[in-house]
Amino acid sequence: MHSDIHKLLLILDHYECWEYPRGHKRKKAMKEIEEIKNEFESLLNVSLDLDRYVEDASFLTDLGLIEERIVNQRKIRIYPFCFRFSNFGRLFTLIGELSEGTSKKYQLDSLTKRIEQKGFVFIPYEELDTLYNGINQPPYERFTWWTRYFDYL
């Protein structure tokens, strides 16, 4: 993990606050992300999904494109791309299938920069796949920074 990212993750780590920090303003944060959703839908001319029902998690919401596919004769829903927003420190990351074609088609680099311009901090997924070593006792072995800030608990 890059040392600057590690320092930021340590700064944002709150003692015994696993899902969100004290004073977290969920409604205000969701409103900001809804505005981003509207802007991106206009730019891309597609309908995006915003998960408004995340619970028991260290992240606030997912904003992305959902596609339905048939796999082994079952209909599944996947994200070709998804911006995941943490409950901590205005962090966000990018997940999904993320092929080069998807990245170009949906201008993911440009969209990421637009989110950063709104005061959010991008953390690459790869940087988070590291064992957690913050101020809290990890709840289980192999607990990572991904889970700390971007996963269901």
N, C-alpha and C positions, 0 to 999 in steps of 0.2 A: 504494500500500500504506500502511495506517495505520502511523504511526511506532512505536507501542508493539509492534505485531506484528513490524515489521522489527527492532526492537531484540532481541526475544526470539529470532527466527530467527538473528540474528547470534551471540547468546550460545550457542546450541545447536550452532553450526557447529563441527565438529571437523576439524582439519587432516588431510587425506588419509584420513579415515574416511568413505567414501561410503555404505556399506550400513548400518552401525551404529557407535555410539561404542565406544571401549574400555570394557570392563567391562559391556557390555550383558548383561542377564539375561533372555534370551529365554523360558526356561521359566516364570519367575516372572511375566513380563508376560502370557504366553499364559494362565496360570492365572487371572489377574485378568479377562481378557477373556472367558474361558469362564464365569466367574461372572456377568458382565454379560449374556452370552448367555442363561444360564438364567433370570435375573431378567426379561429382556425377553420371553422366550418365555412365561413365566407371566403377565406383564402383558397381552400382546397376544393370547395364545392362538393363536399361530402357530409354526411351526418356522422357525428362522433358520439360515442357512449361516454357518459360520466357516471361513475358508480357512486350513488348517494347513500348507500346502505352498508358501508364498511363498518364492522364492529370487531372488538377484541383484536385490535391491530395497532401497530406503531406507525401506520401510514393513514393518511386522510382519505385519499381517493385515487382512482385510476381514470385517466382521460385518454381514450384511444379509439381506434377503428376496430370494430368487431366484424368478423366474417364467419358465416356458417359453412361447414364442410361436412362431407360424409367420409368417415373413417371406420373401416371394418363394419360397414352397414349401420353405423350409428351417427346421428347428427351431433356434431360438436361445435362449440363456439371458440374461436381463437382470436387473439390480437395480432394482426400483422405488425402493429406498433402500438405502444401504450406509454404515456407519461405517467409515472407514479409519483405522487406527492406525499412526503412524510409529514407527520404531525410535529416534527421537530425542525426548527431553524430554517424554514422555507427551503428545505432540501427537496430535490426531485431527481429522478433517474429515468432512463428509457429502457423498456423491455419489450419483448415480443419476438416475432420471427426475424425481423430486422435484416432482411436480405439487402444486397446492394440495390436491387431493383426497387424494393419498397422504400429504401432510404431516398433514392433519387425521385421516385414518383411523388412522394409526399413531402419532399423538401425537409427531411428531418433535421438536418444541420441548421437550417434557417429557422425552423420552429423552435428548436432548442435555444438558439440565440435570442429569439423573441421572448421566451419565458425568462431567460436570464436578465433581459432588459427590464423586466417587471420586478426585479429584486429577488428572484429565486436563485438557488445555487445548485448547479448541476453536479452530480456525483456519478461517474460511470459505474455501471453494475459490477464490472470486474474489480473495482477498488473495494467493493463492499464484501466480496467473497473471501473475507479474512476473519480469523477468530477474533471475537470481541474481547477487548482487554480494557474496558472502561471502569467506572467507579462502582458499578453494581456487581454483585455476585451473579455470574451467568446462571440462568435457571436450569441449564442442562449442558452436557458436554457437546462440543462442536457448535456452540452458539456463535453466530457470526454478526458482523456489523450490518449485514443485509437484514437480518431478523430484527436487530435492535431498532432500525429506523424505517424499514420498508416491507414488513411482512406481518402475517397473522401471528398472534402470540398464543 
